Every structure is written in C-alpha cells, then in structure tokens.
Amino acid sequence: MDPPVSLKEAITNVQSLEDIPTVDDQPIIEGFSQTLDYRVNFDTNFEDRNAYVLGCSKYIEEATRHEQFKQMLERGFNHAGNLYTWRCCSRAVPMAKSNDQPNRGEINDTVVHVLKPEVDKLLEFMYFTNDAVGMLCDELKRLSHPEKRKDFVSEAYLLILGKFLNMLAILDELKNMKASIKNDFSTYRRALQSNQCVVYDMQQMNSLSIFLATQNNIKEKLRSDIQQIDSYEEIMSDVINICAQFYENRYYVSPDEKHICSTLW
C-alpha cells in the first residue's frame, strides 16, 4: 500500500502540471474574432433618419417632423408640471395697506423681485401655446393637401398628432382650474404699476392678462385655426380612428396612452 500523501505534496504535484508541455497538432481553421464595441440606446430620437437618404425622402421628412413634435411634447408637459404644482405666492407676500405707507415702494420692489421669475414662466407658457397651435395647424394644412393625401401616413405619426392635441387640452384645463396663477399675476401687475421706476412692456402684460383670464382660449384658438384649413376633417378622422382602434383592441401599454386614446375617441 502506497504511503499517504500530505496536503503540501498534493498541492506541489498539482502546480507541477503547469510545467508539463502539451502539444496540439490540430490546425486552427477558425478565424480570430475582432473586438466589437456594442452600445444600446433605445432613445434614438430618430437619429437614424439619414439611413433613408437613398430611399424615399418623405420618410426623412416624416421622421424629422416626428422628432420636432416629440420635443414640443416634452416642453409642453414641462409646462403642465409647472402649472399643476403651482401654489399661490401672493398670500405670503406683504402688501402696502395705504398709499401713504412709508415703505410702500420697498414692498412693491420686493413683490416684483419675488414674482418676476414666476411671471416669466407664464409668458413662456403663453408663447409656447401660440407656437404649438401654429405648428399643429401648419402640419394639418400640409397633410390635408390633395397631393399629400395620396401618400401614406404612418400610425406612429398619427398617434403623435393625437398626443399633441391631448397635450393642448391638458394645458388649457390646467390654466382654467388654477386660480392661484391669476391671483399671483394680478398681485405682480399691481406692484409693477405702482412702481414708477420699473420699465415694462404694457402690451405684453395686457396680452398675458387676457390669456390667463379667458377660459378655454387655447382650444378655441386651435378650433378656429383648424376650421380655416381645407379638408382638415379627413386627417382628423384618421387620428381619431387610429386612437379608437388602439383603445378598442387594447393596444395601449400605460394609463397615459389609454387616456389619450379614450379622450380623442
């Protein structure tokens, strides 16, 4: 019987196996693999639209416009978040009790300084809605052209138009329901008019005041501008039909998609 091998000897024997030469006479018939750098990016934002440069140019045009609408949607819902989370600032602002109050000018300066960033957001919101309505009407006018109606419009593009309509409706309803926005702007405007040293655009303030005070003016402006487009009913019917199809067949994934389809339907 062979004597027992200690642990140290066993480890030494295993390590010595590395020094034994091995000969492989088999030829290598497989080529060496090249190193690949693979990165996944699902949010391409239609950066691959240039791949269609050798095909039909209309696909490049549609992808480019799709990207523009997507960027406007992001801006619109940023404004929606700002309106939804708006809390009244004018209640916390001290007001001058009389015109003879010694620090009346200082109070008005402070009110203007505090509320000006918020009013600037409202001005940006007003300009955005005007640009969004104009952009949508221009696109509907382009798609409603008799020659353009002969071309194919993808489902994704019709859905992005539906999302755009839904965004404008949401912004209009948020503007209607938020009385705190109108109160803050009225406080800012009174303080601005009381301060004779501050130069401001009166026409701009009047336009913003009318914009905030008028109910449903975003939808009314959109309806008025769309009705001036010839044959707009056909493209609007396509948008509504695709939304109805997605809603009835439950093609939606998120609650937002379900709400958009059910609203437009």
Residue pairs with C-beta under 8 A, 6 or more apart in sequence:
5 13
45 67
45 70
46 63
46 64
46 66
46 67
46 70
49 59
49 60
49 63
49 64
49 67
50 60
52 59
52 60
52 63
53 60
58 151
62 153
62 154
62 157
65 139
65 157
66 156
66 157
66 160
68 135
69 135
69 139
69 160
69 161
69 164
70 160
72 131
72 132
72 135
72 164
73 160
73 163
73 164
73 167
75 128
76 128
76 132
76 167
76 168
76 171
77 167
79 124
79 125
79 128
79 171
80 167
80 170
80 171
80 174
82 121
82 125
83 125
83 171
83 174
83 175
83 178
83 181
84 174
86 178
86 180
86 181
86 184
87 180
88 180
88 183
88 184
89 114
89 115
89 118
89 180
89 184
89 187
90 115
90 180
90 183
90 184
90 186
90 187
93 110
93 111
93 114
93 115
93 187
94 107
94 110
95 107
95 111
95 187
96 103
96 104
96 107
96 108
96 194
98 104
101 107
104 194
105 194
105 195
107 191
108 191
108 192
108 194
108 195
109 195
111 187
111 188
111 191
112 188
112 191
112 192
112 195
112 198
115 184
115 187
115 188
115 191
116 188
118 184
118 188
119 184
119 185
119 188
119 208
122 181
122 185
122 208
122 212
123 204
123 208
125 171
126 207
126 208
126 211
129 168
129 171
129 218
132 164
132 167
132 168
133 168
133 218
133 221
133 222
133 225
134 225
136 161
136 164
136 165
136 168
136 222
137 222
137 225
137 226
137 229
139 161
140 161
140 226
140 229
140 232
140 235
140 236
141 229
141 232
142 148
143 149
143 153
143 235
144 229
144 230
144 231
144 232
144 234
144 235
146 231
149 231
149 234
149 235
153 235
153 238
155 242
158 238
158 239
158 242
159 242
159 243
159 246
161 235
161 239
162 239
162 240
162 242
162 243
162 260
162 261
162 264
163 260
165 222
165 239
165 264
166 259
166 260
166 263
166 264
168 218
168 219
168 222
169 219
169 263
171 218
172 216
172 217
172 218
172 219
175 181
175 212
175 218
176 215
176 216
181 212
182 212
182 213
185 208
185 209
185 212
189 205
189 209
192 198
192 200
192 205
211 217
226 232
226 236
239 264
240 264
240 265
243 260
243 261
243 264
243 265
244 261
244 265
245 251
246 252
246 257
246 261
247 258
247 261
247 262
247 265
252 258
252 261
